[in-house]
Structures are given as C-alpha cells and as structure tokens.
Amino acid sequence: MGTAENVKLGPGLIYLAPVGTPEPVDLVTPWATVSPLWTPLGYTDEGSASKYTISSDTVEVAEELLPIRSEVTGVDVSLAFAAAEITAKNLSRALNGGTIVTQATLIGTATIVAATDVITSSVAHSLAIGDKVVFGTMTGGAPIVAGTVYYVLTVPSSTTLTISATLGGIVLPITVDGSSLSISKALGVVKFEPPAPGTEVRTAIGWESQDHFERWVWRKCLNTGDVEISRKKAPDKSTIPMEFHSEVVTNQKPFMALFDSAFA
C-alpha cells in the first residue's frame, strides 16, 4: 500500500550561515566541514515548519462560468521555528543582525599556527585552563570566528595556548594559519544591541533530518514579523520565535533539497 520508510518523523537540525556560504553536495559531509561558517541553531520549541505558498488569480471571460485559466501571481517560501535557547546569538538571528560585544580585557595580538593548533600571544597572557578568550578581527585562522567565546584548553607556555569550543572539550582544529588584531580574556558579560533600521543582514539556513537522509538549504532569508519572548511559570519555557522568508538570489533558486536515492 505504500513505503513505510518514506514516512518521516522528528524535528531535524537547523544551521545558519552567511548568504553565499558553500552548500552541502552530499548527505554525509558534516556541515562544519562543508564550511565552518555553518553554525547549529540548537534546541527549538516544537521543531520547524517549512512552507511554499503559491498565490494565484483566475482569468475569467463573460462566456464561461469557470475560469479559463489560473495565473500564478506570487510565491512565498518560508521556514518558521522558535529557538528554545535564549542567547545573544539567537536574538541577533531573530532581529537580523545587531552587535554582540563580549566584555573583555585586552591581552595583545595573536598568531595562529594550523599545523600545531597553537595560538601565540604577543605578550604573556596570564591565562589558565578553563578561562574564556575572545579574538578580534581575524586574518585567516579558520575556524576561529572573531567575537566568539572560546575556552583555554592547554597553556604550554606564558605566551602560548590551545583552545576548545566548549569547556573541557577537545582542541579546536585550526585549518588555516592566521592572526588576530586582538586576543582578550572574556569577563563573562556579553552586550547585545539591535541593528539600526536598514542595516538588517540576510542569512542562509540549512536543515537536516534526524535520519540524515535529507538536507535543505534556503539560500537568502530575512526574519519577519514579531519577535515576542514570553516569560511564564515553569514548565513553560521562554522561546525566540522566528519566521524567515526567502528573497531572490541571483542566478539561483530560493532553496534546494537533497534526498537519499531511496527517497527519490
């Protein structure tokens, strides 16, 4: 009567990246390997809902009761979800930009060596394992991202260190030699301010099914509508609602989808 395996369950995983970031071409290469710019959204409230809305109107003539034709007058492509993690980064995503500034104490400049994953500061850093660090404007140094908080993993000397993306995690594998105009010790406070009207930033959104047999990419999106954060009695949780709508992408379709051949 049908193919049971084609019936899909689960909310899927959401990733975001700047418009124009390389897209996956298969179902197995990790998103971070496709490009380190793809970053996971994290938990959502009830998963996500994608929608393709076709607007149309009828062409009528006096001699016929039925329309003689229906014409497509517009298309709207959207993806809606509510982030369940209340973070400055998710607030920035919901408001299409803004500034996130990590309050920090400047140490100096930094050089980054991919072959050893070692970062060298221009002066003694006085950092300890577990301290938070943040980098300024980067030249190379991927996948390190300016403004992102990292954790000191090891301190080989007074001017060298390795870092991890999480506290006590594994060493962050540096893929490109680079440098940073600043390395600072994060003080544990992050300040967010919304974007000025007219400076909103579009984003690309990726989605992967939990069975890893499906991947989608919406190539250029803007969050629209209200961003209402409710604070209620437990067990109700606070969320950041987002509804992204696709815009025209030069010489490309608004989205693409990859399926395992079993789901053709």
C-alpha positions, 0 to 999 in steps of 0.5 A: 500500500505504500513505503513505510520508510518514506514516512518521516518523523522528528524535528531535524537540525537547523544551521545558519550561515552567511548568504553565499556560504558553500552548500552541502553536495552530499548527505554525509559531509558534516556541515562544519566541514562543508564550511565552518561558517555553518553554525547549529541553531540548537534546541527549538520549541516544537521543531520547524515548519517549512512552507511554499505558498503559491498565490494565484488569480483566475482569468475569467471571460463573460462566456464561461462560468469557470475560469479559463485559466489560473495565473500564478501571481506570487510565491512565498517560501518560508521556514518558521521555528522558535529557538528554545535557547535564549542567547545573544546569538539567537536574538541577533538571528531573530532581529537580523543582525545587531552587535554582540560585544563580549566584555573583555580585557585586552591581552595583545595580538595573536598568531595562529599556527594550523599545523600545531593548533597553537595560538601565540600571544604577543605578550604573556597572557596570564591565562589558565585552563578553563578561562574564556578568550575572545579574538578580534578581527581575524586574518585567516585562522579558520575556524576561529570566528572573531567575537566568539567565546572560546575556552583555554584548553592547554597553556604550554607556555606564558605566551602560548595556548590551545583552545576548545569550543566548549569547556573541557572539550577537545582542541579546536582544529585550526585549518588555516594559519592566521592572526588576530588584531586582538586576543582578550580574556572574556569577563563573562558579560556579553552586550547585545544591541539591535541593528539600526533600521536598514542595516538588517543582514540576510542569512542562509539556513540549512536543515537536516533530518534526524535520519540524515537522509535529507538536507535543505538549504534556503539560500537568502532569508530575512526574519519577519514579523514579531519577535515576542519572548514570553516569560511564564511559570515553569514548565513553560519555557521562554522561546525566540520565535522566528519566521524567515522568508526567502528573497531572490538570489541571483542566478539561483533558486530560493532553496534546494533539497537533497534526498537519499536515492531511496527517497527519490 
